[in-house]
Amino acid sequence: MSRVSSNRLRVGLVGCGQRARDYYVPLLTTLADFEPVGCVGRSTARAAEVAHALGCPSYADVEALLSRAHPDLVVVCVPYHANGEVTLELVDGRVALLCETPLAHRLEVGDAIVERARSSGSIVAVAEQFPRFPRVELVRLAIESGMFGRILHTASDFGGHGYHGMALARTLLGLDRVPLQALGIQRSFDVAPHWSRIEGRSGRNRERWDFGAIEFADGSFASFVFTDHGYDSPLRWHRQVRFFGSGGMGVDDRLTVLDPDAREPHSLPIQWDTVELRGHHWVRGLAVVAPPWLGGQRVEWRSPYPDVPLRDDQIAVASALAEVASRSAGWGSRSIRRRSRVARSGVHARDRAFARAWWRAVPLPSPTRTGALLRRSVMARSPAYR
């Protein structure tokens, strides 16, 4: 049984690698809603470093963390390939879980996590950060307001790989849509030799392309395309996310509807609320206003932590923390629940409805690797919520 603080959510960290140090250490030591109470890592030395940075003990294993530190929430931030197995071991109803992406690499492990979460009453969330970036959140809220009409198609073109790309496309289309079928294509091609920033070398000359599409029962569809050169290659320099509605469209930050005469597109500029600190502009809120002939509605997104200087990617992870905290009934402070509602108003019912779809709702025409990836992406934004 966890020891509940009336003001702060007790958080344990499983995994002390680069991702934990880049995101969870600064967030858990900056945001007043959370109290780091312990960490576990494969490397004793690295776990000790993270524990020192967090101001909490490190433990030899997960069971010691749970029994001695009594966390309310555990963040699973282990190496990429181990997420599913580690999360499955922790789904027993004792603590809420926030798992780094992907939830699992194998369908049977993902299904087991879902079923165990349902049977134990566990809260399991996925820290899919791409759809939680401030501008994506604003566009999602604007779409939900109806100013662009019914959304017919969304596309993530190099917006993110695999589950990130499809999560972006699915979020803007609407997570309540029932998937009908999916298509995955993977191809490799020879390309001009060039520099790889991540690998730190020249001469890379082979590129793997992933394409995926999901058709939904109402006729709408979402797609993504990405390559293994998408993050660091001078050959692939452009990235964008698009949506097409019955009354307007958007390409990244450019949002348009029809003008009063329906002859030209009318641009809807994004309004920024930022604060300058230490030479940087930190976003606190965004807004877009529909034109008078569409009712003039103002749609706003506010950071869950507007008074804390956070980068966009840190805001996305902080929003995931605030969201899973808000779902932990009786845990954490009222401010966590309030901030989560501000950041993600109306998301609860949509996620619960979408959680019933899962991978099985998507019959695949062929057992390609990208097809399996697409099946995982169906629930990239939809963890098993109680």
Buried (B, 14 or more C-beta within 10 A) or exposed (E): EBEBBEEBBBBBBBBBBEBBBBBBBBBBEBBEBBBBBBBBBEEEEBBBBBBEBBEBBBBEEBEBBBEEBBBBBBBBBBEEEBBBBBBBEBBBEBBBBBBBBBBBBEBEBBBBBBEBBBEBEBBBBBBBBBBBBBBBBBBBBBBBBBBBBEBBBBBBBBBBBBBBBBBBBBBBBBBBBEBBBBBBBBEEEEBEEBBBEEEEEEEBEEBEBBBBBBBBEBEBBBBBBBBBBBBBBEBBEEBBBBBBBEBBBBBEBBBBBBEEEEEEEBEBEBEEBEEEEEEEEBBBBBBBBBBEEBEEEEBBBBBBBBEBBBEBBBBBBBBBBBBBBBBBEEBBBEBBBEBBBBBBEEBBEBBEBBBEBBBEBBEBEEEBEBBBBBBBBBBBBBBBBB
